[in-house]
Amino acid sequence: MNTRIPKECAPGQGGAHSIQVGASAPTQKVVDCGAENITSVCEELRAAGVGLRAADGRTQLDTLRRALEFRGARGLNTYEGTAAGYLRLATRVKELKDQWDIYTLREDVIGPDALVHKGVARYVLLGRRQDLNKAAPEQGRIEGGA
């Protein structure tokens, strides 16, 4: 499994808006997930046809996969995903990981509550799990032959 993440997947690189905090020395980027950003992400997903339309588990899994695929390296963080309608986002991502390779980044976020939240998850879909293709049994093979 390739765990190397492209530079554009780094927090603040094409995801939510980033702002600098801190007074001196190197500053750490904090992702702004205020109402404006969250609304923008939800509108983007709807406009692309990958917005959540039903809350049942199967629909959430299918739509979340398509939404992550659409967002590419920007992925979705916990606040964005929850605003888009995904309840228990981490659980949905865990279920998707049975078939899909999803990388979890950690970023500091200013939430809709205007507070800084450390280590919020951002999920980036990398593609189908390659290890499943290699482990799959041959199709149509008859065991025990004639």
Summary of the structure (lengths in Angstrom):
residues: 146
radius of gyration: 18.2
end to end distance: 38.6
largest distance: 77.3
contacts: 391
relative contact order: 0.19
helix: 37%
strand: 25%
